[in-house]
Amino acid sequence: MKARVHIMLKDGVLDPQGEAVRHALGTLGFAGVEGVRQGKVIELDLTATDKAAAETEVRQMCEKLLANTVIEKYTVDIV
């Protein structure tokens, strides 16, 4: 079983990398981009066979290590 975790900065948190990408796109002629938010995706290979238990465990991983929950939000997809 695989888990995919999407981590993004919370709304209102400054995203300097996203702003740098937005600026670079503008200099390359892509003028229609008003904002960019950059995040990360973490893919986990799990030995779990129960989907609900796997999601609970991955959420615990996010709370303890994978995401900085003060400034980041995350979603978990079990696939």
C-alpha positions as CSV (number, residue, x, y, z in Angstrom):
1,M,0.0,0.0,0.0
2,K,1.2,3.5,-0.8
3,A,0.5,6.8,1.0
4,R,1.0,10.1,-0.7
5,V,1.3,13.2,1.5
6,H,0.9,16.7,0.0
7,I,2.3,19.5,2.2
8,M,1.7,23.2,1.5
9,L,2.3,26.3,3.4
10,K,-0.8,27.6,5.1
11,D,-2.6,30.5,3.6
12,G,-1.1,33.8,4.8
13,V,2.4,32.3,5.3
14,L,5.0,34.0,3.1
15,D,6.3,31.6,0.3
16,P,9.6,33.0,-0.9
17,Q,10.2,30.1,-3.2
18,G,6.8,30.4,-4.8
19,E,7.4,34.1,-5.3
20,A,10.7,33.5,-6.9
21,V,9.1,31.0,-9.3
22,R,6.3,33.5,-10.1
23,H,8.9,36.2,-10.8
24,A,11.0,33.9,-13.0
25,L,7.9,32.9,-15.0
26,G,7.1,36.6,-15.6
27,T,10.6,37.2,-16.9
28,L,10.2,34.3,-19.3
29,G,7.1,35.9,-20.8
30,F,4.4,34.1,-18.8
31,A,2.6,37.2,-17.6
32,G,-0.7,35.6,-16.7
33,V,0.6,34.0,-13.4
34,E,-0.6,36.1,-10.4
35,G,0.7,33.8,-7.7
36,V,2.6,30.6,-7.1
37,R,2.6,28.4,-3.9
38,Q,5.3,25.7,-3.8
39,G,4.9,22.6,-1.7
40,K,6.2,19.1,-1.5
41,V,4.9,15.5,-2.0
42,I,6.1,12.6,0.1
43,E,5.3,9.1,-1.1
44,L,5.5,6.3,1.5
45,D,5.5,2.5,0.8
46,L,3.6,0.9,3.7
47,T,3.3,-2.7,4.9
48,A,-0.1,-2.0,6.3
49,T,-3.1,-3.8,4.9
50,D,-5.9,-1.8,6.6
51,K,-6.5,1.5,4.8
52,A,-8.0,3.3,7.9
53,A,-5.1,2.2,10.1
54,A,-2.6,3.2,7.5
55,E,-4.1,6.7,7.2
56,T,-4.1,7.1,10.9
57,E,-0.4,6.1,11.1
58,V,0.6,8.5,8.3
59,R,-1.3,11.4,9.9
60,Q,0.7,10.7,13.1
61,M,3.9,10.7,11.0
62,C,2.9,14.1,9.6
63,E,2.1,15.6,13.0
64,K,5.4,14.3,14.5
65,L,7.9,14.7,11.6
66,L,6.8,15.2,8.0
67,A,5.0,18.5,8.3
68,N,5.6,21.6,10.4
69,T,2.0,22.0,11.4
70,V,2.6,25.6,12.7
71,I,3.0,26.9,9.2
72,E,2.1,23.9,6.9
73,K,-1.1,22.0,6.1
74,Y,-1.2,18.5,4.7
75,T,-3.4,16.0,3.0
76,V,-3.0,12.2,3.0
77,D,-4.1,9.9,0.2
78,I,-3.8,6.2,0.6
79,V,-3.5,4.5,-2.8
